[in-house]
Amino acid sequence: MARLLLTVGVVLVLVAALAAAAGVLAYGTEAPREGTVDIAGLAQPVTIAWGDSGRVWIEGAGEVALAAGLGYTHAADHGWAAALWRQAAHGRLSEWFGADARALDLHARALGFAGLARRTYDALPEADRAVLDAYARGASSAFAEPGVAQGDAFIVADVVPEAWAPWDALAVERLHAYLAAPAPSADSAWLRAARADTAVARFVAADSAFRAFLGVPDGGYDRAYTLAADTSGAGRQLVQQVSGGDSALGLLAPAVLKTPDREAVALTIPGTLVSPAGWSGGLGWGLLLGSNLRLERYAGPKPPSVYSRIVERDGDETLLEVSRDTTGLVLRAGRDGARRDTTAAADSLGRGWRVAWRGFRLGTDLGAFRALRAGRVPSAFTLLDGAGLAATRAEARVLGSPLAFSANGTTLVARDSLARYAAEVLATAPRGATPPPDSVLTDSTLRPITPADREVTSAWARERLRGLIAGLGARDSLDDVLQASYAYLNGWDGAYRADGIAPSLFEWWMESHRDFTGHLPDPADSLDAALLPSTLRIARAELRDRYGPLPTDWRWGRLQGGPQYPVLGGRRSAAARRFREGYGAPGGHPTSLLPGPSVVFADARPGRAVWTVRTDLRTGAMTLRPPSFRPLAAVGIDLDAGPDGPVLTLAPSAPMPAERLTLAPPS
């Protein structure tokens, strides 16, 4: 019997070992985090250390060595995000996802992210190319590790990440600069032109699909602000809200950067050397990611044709021809029904439209971000408009031409009036206190904040409501109790106005349905569709019982007490869970661009990815609250628990952990 048990035990151990080996082969291990990795072409060694809660230190002799370490950590910790953004910037998504992604590639190729990046690299000074070369060597080294190349997302998508080219970082940078521009689908001038011209309409539709896939559907990286303020007992602080659109990918990758003569903290975008936020040598900065995209009438000569060939996963090919030069992309209607891009060539002196964007010229903001990481305020930006704040313990300097507010030692810049108002409240009043007198500084004129400034419009709510109204059926089919509620909701545009009744009905309806079923309503589900009238009736009854029988007493302003999106919400409602920076349950598929299922197999759910950052301008200590656990949990990070959710803290003065990885030239 003993021999039998021993034999069975040995067999079980062997089976477990084989299963573990299969798991490693299928999903890989993580990239090396200690020891030495030899990298050909690397001029100087760089040391990397990972601390608890995902804190990363990169130490080297100079900027070039730090770039190699940053490239390695981006690929090791955020490899899927960097590779996916690169694939989108190059217009090669159909190589991964097949014919369904062809339209996305046509749009990216028409905009020319990759070609312009390569030409920009060739024209850069040697010092800039050295930084990009080092970044590429570090990223390529990590992508070559089985723990990265065989990560869950790459295995599920059945793709292998390629080595990183030096100009790839410029292509991803240009992609993010374009996404930072307001979406044409959210601009009335674009929409009027689209109604009059099919070429513009097709461009707007292609752009909308492209942005939606990447999780930046409407208006760029909106809902952002930066403020510098003296806070009680904490000294001068730089507080930022950085929006990543709807993406579940980790937009910001924080790291402590150390050289013998400088310590810095930078929040970087994986795949790039862009640093929207950081601190170096006493200078803190916070940028509002933004760029300018506009539509112009065009009746000039035809720009030169630019050709590109797209090869899909199954081998099918598409030849693209567009008319584009440094002034813009000319739009003309297609001549026939053949497979063509929406930006077919214009006649030699025809009339049409031109998409104008600074990104159609050669250039990069690498120099500006190199200056910031060196503790200097850059003189100009090229792709981004460079709006934001640069602050020290003594003063704050407004960069660019954002909306600005200044009072009581607080300087605030923002793009969005609600974010501006929210930041003002956060800067000058504790949670729950009465907001200060309302005023904003615009064009050097102090004026009161109007109700429109405080208005929140939710594209998510507007789109969701269409299906819900259809699910209710015709108004005449409803009983008298629901007909009035139907009328309020049917005329709602998704704006959370203080005097609106529909926002209250909608939010209580979402909450009632979630309480009854455990999930938000889905009109495509037959059971949910059948329940819609019942959960709306429950929502109406709860409003009546809590606030009285008159719908005028259910106004959103009375129920909420002020704007709730995205930083003031204290009520644990569907809106608070959806719009606060903690949106999105932890988890989700490893390939997902948005919180939810895989981009390979299914559609994903909407959300908001809002990062909150607080930097001590005396010490550089930074507290970062990510939008959810998911982007960092994917790389094994266990975030600290703060009073308002998970937080990640970094400080330049903190010592590096003892276990370190060294990237070194081959011996």
C-alpha positions as CSV (number, residue, x, y, z in Angstrom):
1,M,0.0,0.0,0.0
2,A,2.8,2.4,0.9
3,R,4.5,1.7,-2.4
4,L,1.2,2.3,-4.2
5,L,0.6,5.6,-2.4
6,L,4.2,6.7,-3.2
7,T,3.7,5.8,-6.9
8,V,0.5,7.8,-7.0
9,G,2.2,10.7,-5.3
10,V,5.0,10.7,-7.8
11,V,2.5,10.6,-10.7
12,L,0.6,13.5,-9.3
13,V,3.7,15.6,-8.9
14,L,4.7,14.8,-12.5
15,V,1.3,15.8,-13.7
16,A,1.4,19.1,-11.7
17,A,4.9,19.8,-13.1
18,L,3.7,19.1,-16.7
19,A,0.7,21.4,-16.1
20,A,2.9,24.1,-14.8
21,A,5.2,23.7,-17.8
22,A,2.3,23.9,-20.2
23,G,1.1,27.0,-18.5
24,V,4.5,28.7,-18.8
25,L,4.6,27.7,-22.5
26,A,1.1,28.9,-23.1
27,Y,1.2,32.2,-21.2
28,G,4.9,32.8,-20.5
29,T,6.5,34.1,-17.3
30,E,7.2,37.8,-16.6
31,A,10.2,39.5,-18.0
32,P,13.4,39.3,-15.9
33,R,13.3,41.7,-12.9
34,E,16.7,41.1,-11.5
35,G,20.1,40.1,-12.8
36,T,21.7,41.4,-16.0
37,V,20.3,41.6,-19.5
38,D,22.9,42.3,-22.3
39,I,21.6,44.7,-25.0
40,A,23.7,45.1,-28.2
41,G,24.2,48.8,-29.1
42,L,23.6,50.1,-25.6
43,A,26.4,52.5,-24.7
44,Q,25.9,52.8,-21.0
45,P,24.3,50.5,-18.4
46,V,21.0,51.3,-16.7
47,T,19.5,49.9,-13.5
48,I,15.8,49.2,-13.0
49,A,14.1,48.2,-9.8
50,W,10.5,47.4,-9.1
51,G,9.2,48.0,-5.6
52,D,5.9,47.1,-3.9
53,S,2.7,48.4,-5.5
54,G,4.3,48.7,-8.9
55,R,6.8,51.5,-8.1
56,V,9.5,51.6,-10.7
57,W,13.0,53.2,-10.4
58,I,15.2,53.8,-13.4
59,E,18.8,54.9,-12.7
60,G,21.5,55.6,-15.3
61,A,24.4,57.9,-16.1
62,G,22.4,60.2,-18.3
63,E,19.3,60.7,-20.4
64,V,20.1,58.1,-23.1
65,A,20.5,55.4,-20.4
66,L,17.2,56.4,-18.8
67,A,15.5,56.1,-22.2
68,A,16.7,52.5,-22.5
69,G,15.3,51.7,-19.1
70,L,12.0,53.4,-19.8
71,G,11.6,51.4,-23.1
72,Y,12.2,48.2,-21.2
73,T,9.7,48.9,-18.5
74,H,7.1,50.1,-21.0
75,A,7.3,46.9,-22.9
76,A,7.7,44.6,-19.8
77,D,4.8,46.2,-17.9
78,H,2.5,47.6,-20.6
79,G,3.6,45.6,-23.6
80,W,0.1,44.9,-25.0
81,A,-0.9,48.6,-24.8
82,A,2.3,49.8,-26.5
83,A,2.1,47.2,-29.2
84,L,-1.6,47.7,-29.9
85,W,-1.1,51.5,-30.1
86,R,1.8,51.0,-32.5
87,Q,-0.3,48.7,-34.6
88,A,-3.0,51.3,-34.8
89,A,-0.6,54.1,-35.6
90,H,1.0,52.1,-38.4
91,G,-2.4,51.2,-39.9
92,R,-1.8,47.5,-39.4
93,L,-4.6,46.4,-37.1
94,S,-6.0,44.2,-39.9
95,E,-2.8,42.1,-39.7
96,W,-4.0,41.1,-36.3
97,F,-7.8,41.3,-36.5
98,G,-8.5,40.6,-40.1
99,A,-10.9,42.4,-42.6
100,D,-13.0,43.8,-39.8
101,A,-10.1,46.2,-39.0
102,R,-9.5,47.3,-42.6
103,A,-11.4,50.5,-42.3
104,L,-9.4,51.5,-39.2
105,D,-6.2,50.9,-41.1
106,L,-7.4,53.0,-44.0
107,H,-8.0,55.9,-41.7
108,A,-4.7,55.6,-40.0
109,R,-2.8,55.4,-43.3
110,A,-4.7,58.4,-44.7
111,L,-3.6,60.4,-41.7
112,G,0.0,59.2,-42.2
113,F,1.1,58.6,-38.6
114,A,3.8,56.0,-39.4
115,G,5.3,57.6,-42.6
116,L,5.5,61.0,-41.0
117,A,7.1,59.5,-37.9
118,R,9.8,57.8,-40.0
119,R,10.6,61.0,-41.9
120,T,10.7,63.0,-38.7
121,Y,13.2,60.5,-37.2
122,D,15.5,60.9,-40.2
123,A,15.4,64.7,-39.9
124,L,16.1,64.9,-36.1
125,P,19.4,66.0,-34.5
126,E,21.7,63.2,-33.4
127,A,21.0,63.8,-29.7
128,D,17.2,63.2,-30.2
129,R,17.9,60.1,-32.3
130,A,20.2,58.7,-29.6
131,V,17.4,58.9,-27.1
132,L,14.9,57.2,-29.5
133,D,17.5,54.5,-30.4
134,A,18.1,53.7,-26.7
135,Y,14.3,53.5,-26.0
136,A,13.9,51.1,-28.9
137,R,16.7,48.9,-27.7
138,G,15.2,48.7,-24.3
139,A,11.7,48.0,-25.6
140,S,12.9,45.4,-28.1
141,S,14.8,43.6,-25.4
142,A,11.7,43.2,-23.3
143,F,9.5,42.2,-26.3
144,A,12.1,39.4,-27.0
145,E,11.5,37.9,-23.5
146,P,9.1,35.0,-23.5
147,G,7.4,36.5,-20.5
148,V,6.3,39.4,-22.6
149,A,5.9,37.9,-26.1
150,Q,3.9,35.0,-24.6
151,G,1.7,37.1,-22.3
152,D,-2.0,36.4,-22.1
153,A,-3.1,39.1,-24.5
154,F,-0.6,38.2,-27.3
155,I,-1.5,34.5,-26.9
156,V,-5.2,35.1,-27.2
157,A,-4.8,37.4,-30.2
158,D,-2.4,34.8,-31.7
159,V,0.2,37.5,-32.5
160,V,3.9,38.0,-31.7
161,P,5.1,41.5,-30.9
162,E,7.8,42.7,-33.3
163,A,11.0,44.4,-32.3
164,W,10.6,48.1,-31.6
165,A,12.0,50.5,-34.2
166,P,13.3,54.0,-33.1
167,W,10.6,55.8,-35.0
168,D,7.8,53.7,-33.5
169,A,7.7,55.9,-30.5
170,L,7.2,58.9,-32.8
171,A,4.3,57.1,-34.5
172,V,2.6,56.3,-31.2
173,E,3.2,59.9,-30.1
174,R,1.6,61.3,-33.2
175,L,-1.4,58.9,-32.8
176,H,-2.0,60.2,-29.2
177,A,-1.6,63.8,-30.4
178,Y,-4.3,63.2,-33.0
179,L,-6.6,61.5,-30.5
180,A,-6.1,64.6,-28.2
181,A,-7.9,66.7,-30.8
182,P,-11.7,67.1,-30.5
183,A,-13.5,64.5,-32.5
184,P,-15.1,65.7,-35.7
185,S,-18.3,63.8,-34.7
186,A,-18.5,66.2,-31.7
187,D,-18.1,69.4,-33.7
188,S,-21.1,71.2,-35.2
189,A,-19.0,72.6,-38.1
190,W,-17.9,69.1,-39.2
191,L,-21.4,67.8,-38.9
192,R,-22.9,70.5,-41.0
193,A,-20.3,69.8,-43.7
194,A,-21.0,66.1,-43.4
195,R,-24.6,66.7,-44.2
196,A,-23.7,68.5,-47.3
197,D,-20.8,66.4,-48.6
198,T,-20.5,62.6,-48.6
199,A,-16.7,62.8,-48.6
200,V,-16.8,64.6,-45.2
201,A,-19.5,62.3,-44.0
202,R,-17.4,59.3,-44.7
203,F,-14.3,60.8,-43.0
204,V,-16.3,61.6,-39.9
205,A,-17.7,58.1,-39.8
206,A,-14.3,56.6,-40.3
207,D,-12.8,58.8,-37.6
208,S,-15.6,58.0,-35.2
209,A,-15.0,54.3,-35.6
210,F,-11.3,54.7,-35.2
211,R,-11.6,56.7,-32.0
212,A,-14.3,54.4,-30.6
213,F,-12.0,51.3,-31.1
214,L,-9.2,53.1,-29.3
215,G,-11.4,54.2,-26.5
216,V,-11.4,58.0,-27.2
217,P,-14.9,58.4,-28.8
218,D,-15.8,62.0,-28.4
219,G,-13.8,65.1,-27.8
220,G,-10.3,63.8,-27.2
221,Y,-8.8,63.4,-23.8
222,D,-11.5,65.6,-22.1
223,R,-12.4,66.2,-18.5
224,A,-8.9,67.2,-17.6
225,Y,-7.5,70.0,-15.4
226,T,-4.4,71.0,-13.7
227,L,-4.2,73.3,-10.7
228,A,-1.4,74.7,-8.4
229,A,-2.6,75.6,-4.8
230,D,-1.3,76.0,-1.3
231,T,-3.1,73.4,0.7
232,S,-3.6,73.5,4.5
233,G,-0.6,72.0,6.2
234,A,0.8,70.3,3.0
235,G,2.5,73.2,1.3
236,R,2.2,74.0,-2.4
237,Q,0.8,71.2,-4.4
238,L,0.2,70.5,-8.1
239,V,-3.1,68.6,-8.6
240,Q,-4.1,67.1,-11.9
241,Q,-6.9,65.1,-13.5
242,V,-5.7,63.3,-16.6
243,S,-8.3,61.7,-18.8
244,G,-7.6,58.6,-20.8
245,G,-10.9,58.7,-22.7
246,D,-12.8,55.4,-22.2
247,S,-9.7,53.2,-22.5
248,A,-9.0,50.4,-19.9
249,L,-5.4,50.4,-21.0
250,G,-2.9,52.0,-18.7
251,L,-2.5,55.4,-20.3
252,L,0.1,56.6,-17.7
253,A,3.2,54.7,-16.6
254,P,4.9,56.3,-13.6
255,A,8.6,56.0,-12.8
256,V,11.3,57.6,-10.7
257,L,14.2,58.7,-13.0
258,K,17.6,59.1,-11.4
259,T,20.9,60.3,-12.8
260,P,24.0,61.4,-10.7
261,D,22.8,65.1,-10.8
262,R,19.0,64.9,-11.0
263,E,16.0,63.1,-9.5
264,A,12.7,63.2,-11.3
265,V,9.2,61.6,-11.3
266,A,7.5,61.3,-14.7
267,L,4.1,60.0,-15.8
268,T,4.8,58.7,-19.3
269,I,2.6,57.2,-22.0
270,P,3.8,53.6,-22.8
271,G,5.2,53.4,-26.3
272,T,6.3,57.0,-26.3
273,L,8.6,59.5,-24.5
274,V,5.6,61.8,-23.8
275,S,5.3,62.9,-20.1
276,P,2.0,64.7,-19.5
277,A,2.9,65.1,-15.8
278,G,5.9,65.0,-13.6
279,W,8.4,66.8,-11.4
280,S,12.1,67.5,-11.9
281,G,14.5,69.6,-9.8
282,G,11.6,71.5,-8.2
283,L,9.6,72.1,-11.4
284,G,6.3,70.3,-11.6
285,W,4.2,70.2,-14.8
286,G,0.8,69.1,-15.8
287,L,-0.3,69.2,-19.5
288,L,-3.8,69.1,-20.9
289,L,-3.5,66.7,-23.8
290,G,-4.9,68.7,-26.7
291,S,-4.4,69.4,-30.4
292,N,-6.2,71.3,-33.1
293,L,-8.1,69.6,-35.9
294,R,-10.2,71.6,-38.3
295,L,-12.0,71.4,-41.6
296,E,-11.5,74.0,-44.3
297,R,-12.9,74.7,-47.8
298,Y,-10.4,73.9,-50.4
299,A,-10.2,74.8,-54.1
300,G,-6.5,74.7,-54.8
301,P,-4.3,72.4,-56.8
302,K,-4.3,68.7,-56.0
303,P,-1.6,67.8,-53.4
304,P,0.7,64.9,-54.3
305,S,-0.7,61.4,-54.1
306,V,0.5,59.3,-51.2
307,Y,0.2,55.5,-51.7
308,S,0.0,52.7,-49.1
309,R,-0.6,49.0,-49.3
310,I,-2.5,47.2,-46.5
311,V,-2.1,43.5,-46.1
312,E,-4.7,41.8,-43.9
313,R,-4.3,38.7,-41.8
314,D,-5.6,36.4,-44.5
315,G,-3.3,37.9,-47.1
316,D,-5.9,40.1,-48.9
317,E,-4.5,43.4,-50.0
318,T,-5.9,46.9,-50.4
319,L,-4.1,49.8,-52.2
320,L,-4.8,53.2,-50.7
321,E,-4.3,56.5,-52.5
322,V,-4.8,59.9,-50.7
323,S,-4.0,63.5,-51.5
324,R,-2.0,64.9,-48.6
325,D,0.8,67.4,-48.0
326,T,2.1,69.4,-45.1
327,T,-1.0,71.7,-45.2
328,G,-3.5,68.9,-44.8
329,L,-5.5,66.0,-46.2
330,V,-7.8,66.8,-49.2
331,L,-11.2,65.1,-49.2
332,R,-13.1,64.3,-52.4
333,A,-16.0,62.0,-53.1
334,G,-15.1,58.6,-54.6
335,R,-15.6,58.2,-58.3
336,D,-17.2,54.8,-58.2
337,G,-18.2,52.0,-55.9
338,A,-14.8,50.3,-55.9
339,R,-12.9,49.7,-52.6
340,R,-11.4,53.1,-52.0
341,D,-10.6,55.1,-49.0
342,T,-12.9,58.0,-48.0
343,T,-10.1,60.4,-49.0
344,A,-9.9,59.7,-52.7
345,A,-7.7,62.0,-54.8
346,A,-9.1,65.4,-55.8
347,D,-9.2,66.7,-59.3
348,S,-6.4,69.0,-60.2
349,L,-8.3,72.2,-59.5
350,G,-11.5,70.8,-58.0
351,R,-13.5,72.0,-55.1
352,G,-13.6,70.1,-51.9
353,W,-12.5,70.1,-48.3
354,R,-9.1,70.0,-46.5
355,V,-8.5,68.4,-43.1
356,A,-6.0,70.7,-41.4
357,W,-3.8,69.5,-38.5
358,R,-0.3,70.4,-37.4
359,G,0.5,66.7,-37.3
360,F,0.7,66.6,-41.1
361,R,4.0,68.4,-40.9
362,L,7.2,66.8,-39.8
363,G,8.0,67.2,-36.1
364,T,7.8,65.8,-32.6
365,D,7.4,67.1,-29.0
366,L,10.4,65.0,-27.9
367,G,12.4,68.1,-27.3
368,A,9.7,69.7,-25.2
369,F,9.4,66.6,-23.0
370,R,13.2,66.2,-22.7
371,A,13.3,69.8,-21.4
372,L,10.6,69.2,-18.8
373,R,12.3,66.0,-17.5
374,A,15.5,68.1,-17.2
375,G,13.6,70.7,-15.1
376,R,13.2,73.4,-17.8
377,V,10.1,75.0,-19.3
378,P,10.0,74.3,-23.1
379,S,9.7,77.2,-25.5
380,A,7.2,75.5,-27.8
381,F,5.3,72.3,-28.6
382,T,4.9,70.9,-32.1
383,L,2.1,68.2,-32.2
384,L,0.3,69.0,-28.9
385,D,-0.8,72.6,-28.2
386,G,1.2,72.5,-24.9
387,A,-1.5,74.0,-22.7
388,G,-1.1,73.4,-19.0
389,L,0.8,74.5,-15.9
390,A,4.5,74.6,-14.9
391,A,4.8,75.3,-11.2
392,T,7.4,75.6,-8.5
393,R,7.1,76.2,-4.8
394,A,7.0,80.0,-5.5
395,E,5.0,80.4,-8.7
396,A,2.8,78.9,-11.3
397,R,3.2,79.6,-15.0
398,V,0.3,79.0,-17.5
399,L,1.5,77.2,-20.6
400,G,-0.4,77.8,-23.9
401,S,-3.8,79.3,-24.0
402,P,-6.2,77.2,-21.9
403,L,-9.2,78.3,-19.9
404,A,-7.8,79.7,-16.7
405,F,-8.9,80.6,-13.2
406,S,-6.9,82.3,-10.5
407,A,-7.9,83.3,-7.0
408,N,-6.7,83.0,-3.4
409,G,-3.3,81.6,-4.4
410,T,-4.8,78.9,-6.7
411,T,-4.1,78.8,-10.4
412,L,-6.2,76.4,-12.5
413,V,-6.2,75.5,-16.2
414,A,-8.8,73.3,-17.9
415,R,-10.5,72.6,-21.2
416,D,-13.8,71.7,-19.8
417,S,-16.0,74.2,-17.8
418,L,-17.2,71.5,-15.4
419,A,-13.7,70.2,-14.7
420,R,-12.7,73.8,-14.0
421,Y,-15.6,74.2,-11.6
422,A,-14.8,70.9,-9.9
423,A,-11.2,71.7,-9.6
424,E,-12.0,75.1,-8.0
425,V,-14.1,73.3,-5.4
426,L,-11.4,70.7,-4.7
427,A,-8.8,73.4,-4.3
428,T,-10.5,75.7,-2.0
429,A,-13.0,73.7,0.1
430,P,-12.9,70.4,2.0
431,R,-15.3,67.6,1.0
432,G,-18.9,68.6,1.8
433,A,-18.2,72.3,2.3
434,T,-20.1,75.0,0.6
435,P,-18.4,75.9,-2.8
436,P,-16.7,79.3,-3.0
437,P,-18.1,82.2,-5.0
438,D,-18.4,81.2,-8.6
439,S,-16.1,82.9,-11.0
440,V,-13.8,82.1,-13.9
441,L,-11.1,84.0,-15.6
442,T,-11.4,83.9,-19.4
443,D,-9.6,86.2,-21.8
444,S,-8.6,88.3,-18.8
445,T,-12.2,89.0,-17.9
446,L,-13.7,87.8,-14.6
447,R,-17.3,86.6,-15.1
448,P,-19.7,84.5,-13.1
449,I,-20.0,80.8,-13.9
450,T,-23.3,80.3,-15.8
451,P,-25.5,77.2,-15.5
452,A,-24.2,76.0,-18.9
453,D,-20.7,75.9,-17.4
454,R,-21.9,73.3,-15.0
455,E,-23.7,71.2,-17.4
456,V,-22.6,67.6,-17.9
457,T,-23.5,65.7,-21.0
458,S,-23.1,61.9,-21.0
459,A,-22.7,60.3,-24.4
460,W,-23.1,57.0,-22.7
461,A,-26.5,57.9,-21.2
462,R,-27.7,59.4,-24.5
463,E,-26.8,56.3,-26.5
464,R,-28.1,53.8,-23.9
465,L,-31.4,55.7,-23.6
466,R,-32.2,55.1,-27.3
467,G,-32.5,51.4,-26.9
468,L,-34.3,51.7,-23.6
469,I,-37.0,54.0,-25.0
470,A,-37.4,51.6,-27.9
471,G,-37.7,48.7,-25.4
472,L,-40.5,50.4,-23.6
473,G,-42.6,50.4,-26.8
474,A,-45.1,53.1,-27.9
475,R,-46.1,55.7,-25.4
476,D,-49.8,54.9,-25.9
477,S,-49.1,51.3,-24.9
478,L,-48.0,52.4,-21.4
479,D,-50.3,53.1,-18.4
480,D,-50.9,56.6,-17.1
481,V,-48.2,56.2,-14.5
482,L,-45.4,55.7,-17.0
483,Q,-46.6,58.0,-19.8
484,A,-45.3,61.2,-18.2
485,S,-42.0,59.5,-17.3
486,Y,-41.7,58.3,-21.0
487,A,-42.2,61.9,-22.2
488,Y,-39.5,63.3,-19.9
489,L,-37.0,60.6,-21.0
490,N,-37.9,60.6,-24.7
491,G,-37.0,64.3,-25.0
492,W,-33.7,64.1,-23.0
493,D,-30.4,64.8,-24.8
494,G,-28.2,63.3,-22.1
495,A,-27.4,66.6,-20.4
496,Y,-27.4,66.6,-16.6
497,R,-28.9,70.1,-16.1
498,A,-29.7,71.2,-12.6
499,D,-33.4,71.8,-13.6
500,G,-33.7,68.6,-15.5
501,I,-36.2,65.9,-14.4
502,A,-35.1,63.3,-17.0
503,P,-31.6,62.8,-15.5
504,S,-33.1,61.9,-12.1
505,L,-35.5,59.4,-13.8
506,F,-32.7,57.9,-15.8
507,E,-30.3,57.4,-12.9
508,W,-32.9,56.0,-10.6
509,W,-34.1,53.7,-13.4
510,M,-30.5,52.5,-13.9
511,E,-30.2,51.9,-10.2
512,S,-33.5,50.2,-9.8
513,H,-32.8,47.8,-12.7
514,R,-29.4,47.0,-11.3
515,D,-30.8,46.3,-7.9
516,F,-33.5,44.0,-9.4
517,T,-31.3,42.1,-11.9
518,G,-27.7,42.7,-10.8
519,H,-26.7,44.5,-14.0
520,L,-27.6,47.6,-16.0
521,P,-30.4,47.2,-18.5
522,D,-29.7,45.7,-21.9
523,P,-32.6,46.1,-24.3
524,A,-31.1,43.4,-26.6
525,D,-31.8,40.9,-23.9
526,S,-35.5,39.8,-24.1
527,L,-35.8,39.3,-20.3
528,D,-34.4,42.8,-19.7
529,A,-36.7,44.3,-22.3
530,A,-39.7,42.7,-20.5
531,L,-38.5,44.2,-17.2
532,L,-38.0,47.8,-18.4
533,P,-41.5,49.1,-17.6
534,S,-41.4,47.4,-14.2
535,T,-38.0,48.9,-13.2
536,L,-39.0,52.3,-14.5
537,R,-42.1,52.1,-12.3
538,I,-40.0,51.2,-9.3
539,A,-37.7,54.1,-10.0
540,R,-40.6,56.5,-10.2
541,A,-42.1,55.2,-7.0
542,E,-38.8,55.6,-5.2
543,L,-38.5,59.2,-6.4
544,R,-42.1,59.9,-5.3
545,D,-41.6,58.4,-1.8
546,R,-38.3,60.1,-1.2
547,Y,-38.9,63.6,-2.7
548,G,-42.6,64.0,-3.0
549,P,-45.3,63.4,-5.6
550,L,-44.5,66.4,-7.9
551,P,-42.0,65.7,-10.7
552,T,-40.7,69.3,-10.3
553,D,-39.3,68.2,-6.9
554,W,-37.2,65.5,-8.6
555,R,-35.0,68.0,-10.4
556,W,-31.4,66.8,-10.8
557,G,-29.9,69.9,-9.1
558,R,-32.0,69.3,-6.0
559,L,-31.2,65.6,-5.8
560,Q,-27.5,65.9,-6.5
561,G,-26.7,69.3,-5.0
562,G,-24.2,70.2,-7.8
563,P,-22.2,68.6,-10.6
564,Q,-21.3,65.0,-10.0
565,Y,-18.9,64.2,-12.9
566,P,-16.2,63.3,-12.4
567,V,-14.8,64.4,-9.0
568,L,-17.6,65.7,-6.9
569,G,-19.9,62.7,-6.7
570,G,-20.5,61.4,-3.3
571,R,-23.7,59.5,-3.9
572,R,-23.2,55.8,-4.5
573,S,-25.5,55.7,-7.5
574,A,-25.1,54.3,-11.0
575,A,-23.8,57.6,-12.1
576,A,-21.2,57.8,-9.3
577,R,-20.0,54.3,-10.1
578,R,-19.9,55.0,-13.8
579,F,-18.3,58.4,-13.8
580,R,-16.0,58.6,-10.8
581,E,-12.4,57.7,-11.3
582,G,-13.0,54.3,-9.8
583,Y,-15.2,53.3,-12.8
584,G,-15.0,49.8,-14.0
585,A,-14.9,46.6,-12.0
586,P,-11.4,45.0,-11.6
587,G,-10.7,42.4,-14.2
588,G,-11.7,42.2,-17.8
589,H,-10.2,40.4,-20.7
590,P,-6.4,40.9,-21.1
591,T,-6.9,42.1,-24.7
592,S,-9.6,44.6,-23.8
593,L,-9.3,48.2,-24.8
594,L,-12.3,49.1,-22.7
595,P,-13.4,47.7,-19.4
596,G,-15.0,44.4,-20.3
597,P,-14.6,41.6,-22.8
598,S,-12.0,41.0,-25.4
599,V,-11.5,43.1,-28.5
600,V,-10.7,39.9,-30.3
601,F,-14.0,38.2,-29.6
602,A,-16.7,40.7,-28.5
603,D,-17.7,44.3,-28.1
604,A,-16.5,46.1,-25.0
605,R,-18.4,48.3,-22.6
606,P,-18.0,52.1,-22.2
607,G,-16.4,53.8,-19.3
608,R,-14.2,56.7,-18.2
609,A,-10.5,56.4,-17.5
610,V,-9.7,59.3,-15.2
611,W,-6.4,59.5,-13.4
612,T,-5.9,61.8,-10.4
613,V,-2.4,63.0,-9.5
614,R,-1.1,65.1,-6.6
615,T,2.5,66.3,-6.5
616,D,4.3,67.9,-3.6
617,L,6.3,70.7,-5.3
618,R,8.8,70.8,-2.5
619,T,9.9,67.1,-2.6
620,G,8.4,65.7,-5.8
621,A,6.5,63.1,-3.9
622,M,3.6,62.0,-6.1
623,T,0.3,60.3,-5.3
624,L,-1.4,58.7,-8.3
625,R,-4.9,57.3,-8.2
626,P,-5.6,55.2,-11.4
627,P,-9.1,54.8,-12.8
628,S,-9.5,51.2,-11.7
629,F,-7.5,48.3,-10.5
630,R,-7.5,46.7,-13.9
631,P,-4.7,48.5,-15.8
632,L,-2.1,47.9,-13.1
633,A,-3.4,44.6,-11.7
634,A,-2.6,43.1,-15.1
635,V,1.1,43.4,-14.3
636,G,0.8,42.1,-10.7
637,I,0.5,45.4,-8.9
638,D,-1.2,45.4,-5.6
639,L,-2.2,49.0,-5.1
640,D,-2.3,50.7,-1.7
641,A,-5.8,51.4,-0.3
642,G,-6.6,55.1,0.2
643,P,-9.7,56.8,1.7
644,D,-11.1,57.4,-1.8
645,G,-9.8,54.3,-3.5
646,P,-6.5,52.7,-4.6
647,V,-3.5,54.9,-4.8
648,L,0.1,54.6,-5.9
649,T,2.8,56.8,-4.3
650,L,6.3,57.6,-5.6
651,A,9.0,59.8,-4.2
652,P,12.4,60.7,-5.8
653,S,14.1,60.5,-2.4
654,A,12.9,56.9,-1.7
655,P,15.8,54.4,-1.9
656,M,15.8,51.8,-4.8
657,P,14.9,48.3,-3.8
658,A,17.8,45.9,-3.4
659,E,16.7,43.5,-6.1
660,R,17.6,45.2,-9.4
661,L,17.8,44.5,-13.1
662,T,20.8,45.9,-15.1
663,L,20.6,46.5,-18.8
664,A,24.2,46.5,-20.0
665,P,26.3,46.5,-23.2
666,P,27.5,43.0,-24.1
667,S,30.8,42.2,-22.3
